[in-house]
Amino acid sequence: MNRRDFLKASAGAVAMSALGGYVAGAADPKPLRVGLIGTGWYGKADLLRLIQVAPVEVVSICDVDKKMLAEAAELISTRQLNKKKPRTYTDYREMLKEKDLDMVEVATPDHWHALAAIAAMEAGADLYLQKPISVDISEGAAILAAARKLKRTVQIGTQRRSTPHLIDAIEKVIKPGLLGKVAYAEVCCYFKMRARGNPADSDPPDYLDWEMWQGPAPKRPYNPMAHPRGWRAFMEYGNGIVGDMCVHMLDMVRWMLGLGWPVSVSSTGGILVDKASKANISDTQAAMFDFGQTKVTWTHRTWGDAPDPKYSWAGILYGEKGTLKASVYGYDFYPAGKTESTMRGEPLLEYDKYPEDRTEKDLERHVASAIRWHMKDLLKCRETGGRPVADVEEGYISTASCILANLSMKLGRSLKFDPAKLEVVGDEEATRMLKRAYRSPWVHPGA
């Protein structure tokens, strides 16, 4: 075993020890009956990792894109043990009427998360919900309230909390005190990921129900930029790069440092460079999340170069004794005064156990082990009644914090959110913006 293999094996061992993960065995009852709402990129990536680690049967899948739906059904049939094709639906409400699912994954565009998630829990299912949990804060509060009222186990897809090399960093760097006091952290994304171009609006393809796809979101004409995957370029369907990428890294830092709600959030930015694109999300944004003794800043820029190309989407924790740089691709620890890393970690690849990872289309291979650990943690908590590592409340805090950053940028002022009262302190205008209008006939789940 060479040094790299040793480091990877060590990270995996520490991860499993730290998570106390679910292990499938002969004592398992009949397979869990699973459903998927949203059969696109990450819906399939998550679901196929679940199939790898547990005795499940994917019973039902749903998507408003009939072409994508058929392709997902075929792929799933090749990967699950019974080789059955799941039932297919184009309306999640029809799928959930069966009330025959133990667990549902919701991997729709963000504007559909709240209604689908709450309906799945009401139908009796535990939940794997992709991040961010909602597009407005009132939706997130409603999801959390439903989970607690119905006593559902809910894992949010902020899988940095189950990433083996990041758990390794906590065990080897943070817990031993190698950073010392951490009063400041940076989170950032410099990926050139904002959609460019200005294609003309058109009629939707015949296999896509565009009206249902938009659902409760503000109505827009169909544009080929929006579907599939390009919807992240529009604030009608998500929360921009802050909602997509900051939520991961902010959540990671909160987890590593044990941080709760920020005391205040402020943000500035906008579309400063790429004004020609049809995309209406910011191409440049900075935010400050003030947690009291610890300040966390966010920066994204979809143009120019990253200050550190190795950590262009990352969290950087500055301690009095050293600095930890962490990302999905690894981590490095630098003792104070040193320019060379003295400790590092890499993603845990498990091709020996899961050779299909090598060839699976669109799979982020460096993230596959984290998704598996995340699924195992969810399954374990279903059995024990415990709270998952990325419990819905943690997802709510991280999501709401990012939404507050966008609201602060829009309003031009710092915001102090009171989660108990569901209001922005002393700011009626901002409080009204915590709940956005739904398009008829859809009804907002929030109070």
N, C-alpha and C positions, 0 to 999 in steps of 0.2 A: 504494500500500500504506500503510494507516494504521499508527499505532504499535503497536496491539494485534496486527495481522496480522504486522508485522515481528517482534515478540517471539516469536510462535508459530512463525514460520518459522525464526527463529534457534535456538529451543529444539530444533526438529526436526533441524536441521543438526548441532547439537552432539551430540544424542542419537545420530544415526546414526554420526557420527565416533567417538564414545566407544565405541559398541557394536561397530563394525565389522560390522554386521549382514549376515545372509544376504540375498542378492538372487537371486530366481528368474530363470532365463534359458533360452535355447534349448538350452544344453548340459546341462540337467537330464536325468537318466535318467527312466525311467517313473515315474509318480506314486507317492509314498509311500502305502502302504496303512495306514490309520489306523482305530483302534477307540476307542470311548468307553464307559466304565463309569460310569453315573450321568448321566442325561439331564435333570437339573433345571436350575435357574437358571444357575449358573456353568459347568456342563458345556457347555451350548449356547453361552454367551457366548464361552468360550475356543475351542471348536471352530470356530465361525463366523469368528472372527478368523484362525485358522490357514488356513481355506479362502481367505481374502482375500489371503494373502501367499505361498502356496506351491502348487505343483501336487500336490495330494493327492487321494486317493479315500477317502472315509469308507466303509469296507467293512462294519463291524459296530458295532452299538450295543447296550447292555445296560441294563436297568432292571427292578426288581421291581414297578414300577407300570406296568401294561400300557397305561393311558391316556396317561400321560406318554411312554412309549416310542413309541407310535404317532404322537403329535403331533410328537415329535422327528424321527422317520424322514421324515415328510412335509415338515417344514421343511428338513431337510438336503437332500432331493431337489431342492428349489427353488433351493438355493444352490450345490451343487457342479456342476462343469462338465458332467459326463456325465448329470446329472439323474436318476441312479439312486437308488432308495431303498436304504439300507443294510440288511443282514441284521439281524434283531432277535432278542434273546435275553433271557430272564428270569433266567439263571444265568450269571455271568461265566465260570465254569469251562467251560461248554459252548462259549462264544465263543472262549476261548483254546485249546481243544483243536485248533482248525483250524491254529494256528501259522502263520498267513498274514499277520500284521500287522507292519509296520515300527515303528509307534509307537502307544502307547496313552495316552489321557488317563484318569486316575482322578479323578472328581469326585463321589464318593459322600459321604454323611455321614461324619464323621471316624472313627467306630468301624470302618468297613470299609476304611480306607485301606491298612493294612498287608498284609492277606491279598491284596487285589486287586492292589496294587502289586508285591508279590513274585511273585505268579503271572504277571503280565504280563511281568516281566523274565525269568522262567524260560521263558516261551513264546517268547522271542527278541526282544521289543520294547524299544525305548527308551521313555522315560516322561516325561509331563507330569503331575505329581502336585500336586493342590491342597493348600493349607496348611490347618491344621497337618499335618505329615506323619503324625502318630499321636495316639492318645489316652493312651498311656503311653510312658515313656522306653525301655523294653526293645523295644517295637515299632519305634521310630525307629532304634535301634541295629541291629536286624535288617534294616531297609530299606537302611540305609547299607552294611551288610556285603554284602548281596545285590548291590547296585549295583556295588560294587567287585569282588567275586568274578566276576560275570558280565560286567564291563566295559560296563555300560550307561550311556548318557547320560541323566541325570535332571535335569529342570528343575522347581523347586518354584514354586507359584503365588504367590510373594511378589514381585509384579510392580512394587513400588516401585523395585526395582533396575533396571527397564527403563523407568521413567517419564520421558519427555523433559524436563519442567520440573525434575525433581529431579536429573537428570544435569546439566542446565544450572546448578543451584545449586552442585553440586560443582565444576564447571569455573570458575564465576565468583566464588564466595564462599569455598568451603573450600580449594581448591587454591592460590589466590593468598594465602592466609593472612589473609583479612579478619576471621576470627573470633579469630585468635590461639589461645592454649591453651584447649581445651574440657575442663573438669573436671567438668561437670555437664550433664545433659540431662533433659528431662521428656518422657514420652510419655503420651498420655491419650485417653480417649473419653468423651464426655458425651452420646452419642446415647441417646434414650429407646427403646432397641431390645429390652429384655427383654420377653418375651411376658407379657401380663397376662391375668387371667381364670382361671376354674377349671371348664372344661367337663367334663362327665361322660365317663367311659370308655365305649366302645361297641364294637360289632363293626366290624372294618375293612371298607372298601368291597370289593366283589367283584373289582375290578381290581387290588388291592394284596395281594401276598404278605407279610403282616405278619411271619410267622415268619422268612422269609428276610431281610426288611428289618432285623430286629433282629440276626440272625446271632450273632456272638460276644458281643454286649453283654448285660448283665444283663436278664433278662426283665421286661417291663412290659406291662400291658394296653394295647390300642390306644387312643389318644386323638387326636381331631382336631387338637389343638394341635401334635402332633409332626410330622405330615407333610401337605404338603411344607414345607420350610424352617424350621418351628417346632422341629425337633429340637435346634436350638442352645440351647433353653431347658432342656435336660436334661443333667446331667453323665454319664448313662449313654452318651450318644452323642457327646459332645464335651468341651471343657474351658472352657465358659463364655465370657464376654466376653474374658477374658485369652487364651484359646486362639484366639478368633475375630478379635479386633481388636488386642490388644497384640502378637500375633505379627507383624503387618504393620509396626507402628511401631517396635517394638524391633529388628526385622530391618533396617528402614530406617536407624536410628541406628547400628547395628553396621556396616552397609555404608558409611555416610558417614564414620565415624570409624575404620574398620579395627579393630573390636573382635572378639575371639574369644569364649571361654567366660567367663562371669562367675565371679569368685572365690567369691562367695556370693550367695544369694537369700533374701530375707525378705518376708513379706507378711502383711497383716491385712485383715479385712473380713468380709462375709457378707451375709445377707439382713436388712438393717437397716430397710427401709421397707415394701416390698411383700410382706408376709407372707401375703397372701390368695391369691396366684397359685399355680397348680399348678407353675410353673417352679421348679426347684431350684438354679439357678445364682445366684451372688451378684448383688445389685443395687448393691453398693458394695465397692470393693476398692482397696487401695494396695499397691504392691510396690517393693522396692529391689533393683536388679541392680547389684552391686558389681563393677566391672571393674578394680579397683585404682586407677589414677590417674584413672579416670573413673567417676562414679556416674550411673546412669540410674534414674529413678523412673517408676512407672506409676500412674495413677489412672483408675478409671472410676466413674461414677455414672449410674444410669439415671433419676434424679429430680433436680429442681432445675435451675438454670441453669449453663451453661458459663462459666468465667472470661473467655474470649475467644470469642464466638460464631463468629467467622471461622475459628478453629482449634479446633473442638470435637472433632475426631479428628485428632491431629497429633503431630509431634515438634518439640520446641523445644530448640535447641542453644545453650547459654550460653557464650560465649567471653569472654576478657578484653578483646577489642577490639570485640565486637559480638554480636548475637543473631540466629539464623536460625530462623524459624518455617516449618515445611514440612508439607504435607498433600497429599492427592490432588487438591485444588482449586487448589493454587498454592504459592508461597513468598514470604516477605518477609524482607529483611535490614535490620536496624537497627544502625547504628554505635553504639558505646557513647556514652551520654549523649543520644542522639537519640530522639525519640518518633515520628518519621515514617520510614516505610520509604524507603530510597534505592535499592533494587533489588528487583524482584519478577518472578515468572514465573507463567504460567497454563498450564492443560492444553492440549496440542496436539490440536486437533480437525481431522479430515481428511475432512470431508464432500465435498470436491471429488474425492478419490480413492475414497472409500467412501460414496456417498450413502445406502446401505442403513442406515448407522449412525443416520440421523435417525429412522427409523421402527421399528427393531427393538424388539420387546417386551422390557421389563425390562433392556435394555442400559444399563449405567452409561457414558454417552457420554464423560464426562471420563476414563474409564479405558481406552477402546478402543485408543488408540494404544499405551499401555503394554503391553497384552496382545499386540498385534501385534509390538512390539519384542522382547518376551519370547519369542514363538514363533520369530522370526527368529534370535535368539541360540541357541535350542535347535537349530534346523536347521543353523546354521553349525557348532556344536560336534559335531553328529553327523558332519559331513563331515571336520572337522579333528582330532577326537579330543580336543579341549580340554574344559575344565570350564565349564559354563554359569555365567552371572552369579549365578543362584540355585541353585547346585549342591546336591545332596541333603545334603551335609555342612553347608552353611550353613543349610539348612532344618531339619536335625536340631538344630543348636545353638539356633536361635531357638525351635523348638518345645519342646525339653527345658527351656529356661530358663523358659518360660511354665508348663509343667507343674510345675516346681519351685516356682513362686510359689503355685500352688494347693495343693501339698502342704504348703508352709510355713504357709499360712493355716489349713489343716486341723489341723496338728500344733501350731501356736503357737510355732514356733521357726525360727531361721535355719538354712539348709541349705547345705552345701558339697559339691558333686558332683564326683566323680572320673570323667571320661568314659573313661579308660583301663581302670579296674577296674569300671566300671559299678556304682558304689556311692556312697552318701552317707557322707562321711567321719565315722566315729565314731557312726553312727546306724543301727543294725540295723533299727529299725522303719521308718524312712523308706526304707531300701534295699529292704525287702520291698514297699513301695508303688510301686516303679519298674515293677513288672510286675503288671497286674491279672488276675484270673482270667477265663478264657474260658468261655463257656457251651458245653456239649457239643452237638454232636460236633466243634465247631471247636477247633483246636489252636493255641495261641499260638506265633508264629514266633520269639520271643526265647529266649535261653539260660536 
